[in-house]
Amino acid sequence: MKIAVLGGDGYCGWATALHLSRQGHSVAIVDNFLRRQWDRDLGVETLTPIRTLADRIEAWKRHTGNPIEVFEGDVTDYGFLSSMFREFQPEALVHFAEQRSAPYSMIDRQHAIFTQSNNVLGTLNVLFAIKELQPECHLVKLGTMGEYGTPNIDIEEGYITIEHNGRKDVLPYPKQAGSFYHLSKVHDSHNMLFACRVWGLRATDLNQGVVYGTVTGETALDDALINRFDYDEVFGTVLNRFCVQAAVGFPLTVYGKGGQTRGYLDIRDTVRCVELACLNPAAKGECRVFNQFTEQFSVLELAHMVQAAGRKLSLKVDIQHLPDPRVEAEQHYYNARHSKLADLGLQPHLLSESLLDSLMNIAVRYRERIDESLFLPRVNWREPVNRRQPAKEEMVLTGGVLEP
């Protein structure tokens, strides 16, 4: 297939682009490199050293002989996006090109507005481009399990059957987003559902859990292909943070009681889920939803797992509880369905089997690059404060133009 990966220079996008290329698909990466700029603006670095995209693609071609096309530009620019569609003519479009950090969206008003304008307008552009230029193209869009929140009932895969006053209907599952970022994903989901219903598009909304791991079969071919390992408070994940803290003997910082429970999956399963969605497209007019995760863990369970893994590496690992800067239930019911991807053939990797190789050993290998000043939270959900001078890339998008 001809598959365009929007945001293909990022964490999930890079691993996905390589996997699809290795499986024999014709792949194009579309990216504006804004994710790299955010690191510079925030004064942080990924734990693993990342080469330029040109160097990465050259290394990939050297090892496999497979070329990957690159289109440099912003999906919020419809002129650029439409030119990419005309030139590449994708049969499937994998959409990772969004600001994906909840803490980033909660820094202050400006970051919240940028997150929602960038994400929602970009996805609207994608929907219009498919409708106008490639109506049979299947949109595979990265959503998030965070759209659902933590309801006191089971979470279904996108839709729920409701009986009310003697009548029954299947409706979108209620949304209880936990940040302005998660709300942008809710808006995306609604726009996709509307576009499929009205224009007859086909889309798959992948409500993904927290992704972990640095190593895939493709990135392991060469150090030049290594993926990101973010551990800072804005773009890092709790599991990554715990692993780098363990590597340098810093107590694992658990927010609140640590009962916050979410779905998790290995990056190797992410790329396979995306491929399964591409190979088994939604029907015309269908906006289907897959809950994309393989296991559920609480934050405290993750801390204990990292503590045990650290002991195997002769590391002293303590656990420290901090006040939770987020507005969230610290203990709650959580039971989310996730059978549709398994029905398509997904065979999951388990965290217990990959924690050492794909996380802890990477943290230890690169521990000289760890910046301990990034461990403690500074973004407070209750009191957003403009702590940083906004960079050009943090301006608000208005009519495709960056404005303050």
N, C-alpha and C positions, 0 to 999 in steps of 0.2 A: 504494500500500500504506500501511497504518498501521504506522509504524516508531518504536519507542522507542529512544533513544540514551542509554544509561547512561553517565554521565561526559561528558555533552555540553558542559560548560563547559571541558573540558581541550583539550589540543593536537590530538590525533587526533579527539576527539569533536566539537569545535566545527566543524572543517573538514568532517567527515562529515555533521553535522546540516544545515549550509548546502547542501551538495551534494545531499543527498537531497531537501531542501525545494525546491530549484531544479528538480529533475527531476520535480516534481509529486507527491511522496509527502506524506502527512500525518505530520508529525514532532512528537515530544515529546522534550524534553530532561529527563533525570532526573539531578540532581546535588546533593551536599551542600556543595560549595564548599570541601572540605577541601584540594584542591590549592593554592588561594590561601593558605590558612592555613599550609601547610608553607613557602611562601616567607617568610612573616613570621617563622615559628619559626626558620628557617635564616638569616635576615638577608640574603636575596637578592631580586633582582627579575628578571623576564624583560627581555631587552633591549628588546623592543617594549612600549610602554605599552598595557595591556589595560583596556578599559572594564568596567563591571559587566555582568552577564549581561542585566539589564533594558535597559540602554542598547544593548547589542549587538543584541538581538532587535528593539528599536524601530527601529534603523537598518536592519536586514534587512527588516522589514515596509515601511518607507518606500521602499526601493529596489525591492522585488519585489512587494509586496502579499501575500506569503505569511506567514501566522501560524505561529508555532512555540509549542506549549504547553510549560509548565514545571511540573515536579513537584519541589519541593525536599524532599530527604530522603535517607536513607542506606539502601542496599540490604541492609546487615546488620540492619536493622529490618524484620522480616517483615510486621508490621502495615502499615507505610508501603508496602512493595513490593506487597503484595496489594491495597491500596486503589488504587494506580496501575494495576495490571492490570485491576481491575474497571471503573475509570473510562475508561481509554484503550483497552483491549482490543487490544493490538498483534498484528499478523500476523507481524511480525519484531521481534526484540529484539537490538540491537547493544550488546555489553557491553564498555565501556572503563573501568568504574568500579572500578579497582583501584590500589593503590600500585604504581607501575611502575618504580621506581628500584632497580637492584642496589646501588649504594653506600649508599642510604638503609637498605636491609635489612641492611647489614654494619656499621653504625655501632656497634651494641652489642646486647646481649641483648634489650632492650626494643623496639628498632626491628625486630629480626628477628621477634619474636613478634607485634608489631602487624601487620607485613606479611603473615605467613602467616595469622593469624586473620582479618584484614580481607578478604583476597583469597579464601581458601578458603571461609569462612563466607558471604560475599556471593554467591559463585557457587552454593553449595549452596542458598541462599535462592531464587536465580533458577530453578534446576532444579525445586525444589518448587513454586514459583509457576506455572511453565509446566504442570507435571503436573496441578496441582489446579484451575487457573483458565483456562488457555488452551492445551490440549494440542496444538493444531495450530500454535502459534506456533513459528517457526524461530529458534533461538538462533544468532547470529553472534558468536562470542566471540574477543576478541583474545588470542592466545597469543604465543609468542616463539620465534624460532630458537634462543635461548639454552637452550631445553630440551634440545637435542641435544648441546650442547658441541662439541668439535672432534675427532670420531673419525677414525681413520686409514682409513676407508672412506667411500664416497659416502653422503650423507645423502638418504634417500628422503622422500617426502611423507607423513609420519605413520606409515606401516606398512612392514614389510619381510618378504619371503618367506624363511623359515628352513627349511633341511633339516638334520635331526638324527637320527642312528641309523636312517636309511632312511625317515623320515617327514617330511612337509612341512606347513607351516602359514604363514598370514599373521598376523603379530603386530605390536603397537605397536613402533615403532622405539625402541631402547634410549635412555634418558635419561641425560645426564651434565651436569646443571645446574651453572652456575658461581657461584651465589649463593643466599641464602635466598629472594630474590625469584624467581629462576628456578625454584627448587623449588616455590614456591607455584603457579606456572603448570603444573608437572608434575602436582601434586595436582589442579588444576582439570581438566586433560586426562583424567586417570583417572576423576574423578567424572562428567564428561560422557559418557565412553564407557560407563560403567556405567549411567547413567540412560537413555541411548538404548537400550542392550541390554535393560534390564529393564522400562522404562516405555514404550518405543516412541516416545521423543522424537526430534526431528530437530535436528541441530546441525552447525555448521561451525566448526572450530577454525582460526583464521588465525594461523599461526606466522610472525609478522612480523619482518622484519629491522629495521635502524636506519632510522628515518624522518628525512628532511631537508626543508627548505624552509619558507617562511613564506607564500608567495603561492599562492592558488588563484584560479580564475575568480570565485569568490564573495567571498573576503576582499579582493580587489582593488577591489571596488565602492566601499569607503568606509574611511577610516582607523579608524572606529569598529568595523570588523569584523576588524581585523588579528589575526593569530594569535600564539601564544607563540613566543619564540625563547630557549630556555634554554641557558645556556653554563656554569653553575656546575658544580662537581665532582660534585654529588649528582644533580641532575636534568638537567644538560646532556649533550649528545652530543659526541663527540670532534670531529666535523666542525664543529659550531657553535662549539666552543671555539677551534679553529684559525682560523675566520673572524674572530672578534672579536679574537683575539690579533694577527692580521695587520693588522686595522684600526687598532690602536694601536701597532704596531711592537714587540710583545712576541714573543719567540721561540716558535715552535710547540712545545708540550711533548708529545713522543712518549714513551709509556711503554715502557721496555725497548728491544728491537731494532725494534719496530714491525711485526713480521710478523703480528700478530694480524689475522686475516681474517674478515670477516663479510659478510652480505648487506645491501644498502641499497636504499631506494626513495624516490622523491619523494612528498611529501604528496598531490600530485594523483593519484598512482597508488593511494595508500592509500584515498582516498574512492571511487575507481572500483572497486577490489577489493571493498570492502564492498558497494557497490551490486550488483555482479555476483553476489555470494554471496546477497544478498537476492532478486534476481530469478530465481535458479536454485537453489532451496532443496534441502537434503539430503532424501533419502527418509525415510519414517517408519522409525524405529529405526536410522537411519544417523548415525554420528559421523564425518564426513569431515574431512580435514586438508589445507589448502592452505599451502604454503610461500610466504609473501607477501613477495617481494623481486624486484628486477629485475637488479641487478648485484652483483658481489663486489669488494671492495677490501680491501687491508691498510691498517693505520693509516699506515704510511710512504708508501704510494701516495697516500692522501688528503692528507698533509702536502705532498707534491710538487705535487699538483694545486692546493692552496690557494696555495702559493708562486708557481706560474706565474700564477694568476689575480690575485694581489696585484701582480705586476709589471706587468700590464696596467693596473692602477689607480695605477701609480707608487708602490707601497708597498714598503718594504724588509722582506723576510720571511726570517728565519733559522729554522733547525730545531735544537732542543735535545732530547737524549735524557735522560730521567729514570729512576731506578729504578722498576720497576713495582710499585705498591701492591697490585695484584690477584694472585691465584694463578691463573695462566693460562699456556698455552704461548705463547711469544713468536714462535715460528715453527712452522708446522704445516701439514698437508694440510687442504684444505677444498674440497669439491665437493658442493654441495647442489642437488637437483632442484627445479625451480620451473616446471612446465609447465601445471599444471591451470588457473590463472587465465588464462594466455595462450590456452589452448584455449577459454575462455569469452569471449574477445574483448579481453583487456587489451592495450593498445598503450602500452608504457612510455615515460616521459620519462627521458632519460639525464642523469647528473650533469654530464657534460662540456658539456651544452647549457644547464644551468640554474644552475650554480655562481655565476656572476656576478650574474644578476638576482635569484634567489631567496634568495641567501645573502650574498655579498660586498657587494653594493650595500646590502642592509639593514643589515649590520654597520657600514658606513661612514656610512650615514644617521643611525644612532642611536649613534654611537661616544661621544658625550658622556655616555651612560648606562652605559658599560662600567665595571665595578668590577674592576680588575686583581688585587685581593686574592683573588678567587674562582678564579684560574687554577690554582693549585698544589693537588695532592691532599692531603687530610688524613685521609681514611678509609682505614684499612689492613686488608686482608682477613685478615692474619695476627694482628693484635693489636687486636681490637675493644675500644674504650675508651668509657666513658660520658662524652663530652665536653660534653654539653649537658644542662641541666635539662629534663626531659620536660614538654611541654605537655599540656594536657588531651586534645588530639587524638592524642597519642602513647601513650595508655593502651592496655592490652590489652582486647580485646573478650571478655567472658565472658557468655554467655547474652544477648547483645544489650545488655549494660550495660558502660559503660567503667569499668574498675577499674585501680588502679595495679599 
